[in-house]
Amino acid sequence: MKLCDVYIKDDVPKVQLSEDCPVTDSFRLETNLWLREFFGIQPAIPDGEVQVEGNLWYVNPRTYVTLKEQFRSKG
């Protein structure tokens, strides 16, 4: 029996160039990589939180692993 669909939202960069910034694709890629390395990433959804929209669940990668382990241990 399927209760819901689970979607994983990856972590996102804390800082990146706006799409409106008029630069070349290669400059954008190089700069965004540097910004990601310098400032890091942040969860799109906080650890342990599940965002529910109807029968869709959205989680971050770490929460997904935790949920999967909990369901397997009870199964």
C-alpha positions as CSV (number, residue, x, y, z in Angstrom):
1,M,0.0,0.0,0.0
2,K,1.4,3.3,-1.1
3,L,0.8,6.2,1.3
4,C,2.7,9.0,-0.3
5,D,5.4,10.0,-2.7
6,V,8.7,11.3,-1.1
7,Y,10.8,13.9,-2.9
8,I,14.3,14.8,-1.8
9,K,15.2,18.5,-1.9
10,D,19.0,18.9,-2.1
11,D,20.9,21.4,0.0
12,V,21.3,24.8,-1.7
13,P,24.1,27.3,-1.8
14,K,23.9,30.0,0.8
15,V,25.0,32.6,-1.8
16,Q,25.0,32.5,-5.6
17,L,24.8,35.0,-8.5
18,S,21.3,36.1,-9.5
19,E,20.1,34.9,-12.8
20,D,19.6,38.6,-13.6
21,C,23.3,39.3,-13.3
22,P,24.6,39.9,-16.8
23,V,27.6,37.6,-17.0
24,T,28.7,34.8,-19.2
25,D,27.7,31.2,-18.4
26,S,31.3,30.2,-17.7
27,F,31.8,33.2,-15.3
28,R,28.5,32.4,-13.5
29,L,29.6,28.7,-13.1
30,E,33.1,29.5,-11.8
31,T,31.8,32.2,-9.5
32,N,29.0,30.1,-8.1
33,L,31.4,27.2,-7.4
34,W,33.7,29.6,-5.5
35,L,30.8,31.1,-3.6
36,R,29.6,27.6,-2.6
37,E,33.1,26.6,-1.5
38,F,33.6,29.9,0.5
39,F,30.1,30.3,2.0
40,G,28.9,26.7,2.0
41,I,25.4,25.2,1.6
42,Q,22.3,25.1,3.7
43,P,19.4,22.7,3.8
44,A,16.4,23.6,1.5
45,I,14.3,22.0,4.3
46,P,15.6,21.8,7.9
47,D,16.9,18.4,9.2
48,G,14.0,16.4,10.7
49,E,11.3,18.4,9.0
50,V,8.8,17.0,6.5
51,Q,6.9,19.4,4.3
52,V,3.6,17.8,3.2
53,E,1.5,18.8,0.3
54,G,-1.4,16.4,-0.1
55,N,0.2,13.0,-0.6
56,L,3.6,14.5,-1.4
57,W,6.3,14.6,1.2
58,Y,9.4,16.8,0.8
59,V,12.5,16.1,2.9
60,N,16.3,16.8,2.8
61,P,18.7,14.0,2.1
62,R,19.6,13.4,5.8
63,T,15.9,13.2,6.9
64,Y,15.2,10.8,4.0
65,V,17.9,8.4,5.3
66,T,16.6,8.7,8.9
67,L,13.0,8.0,7.7
68,K,14.1,5.1,5.6
69,E,16.0,3.5,8.5
70,Q,13.0,4.0,10.8
71,F,10.5,2.4,8.4
72,R,12.9,-0.5,7.8
73,S,13.4,-1.2,11.5
74,K,9.6,-1.4,12.0
75,G,8.9,-3.4,8.9
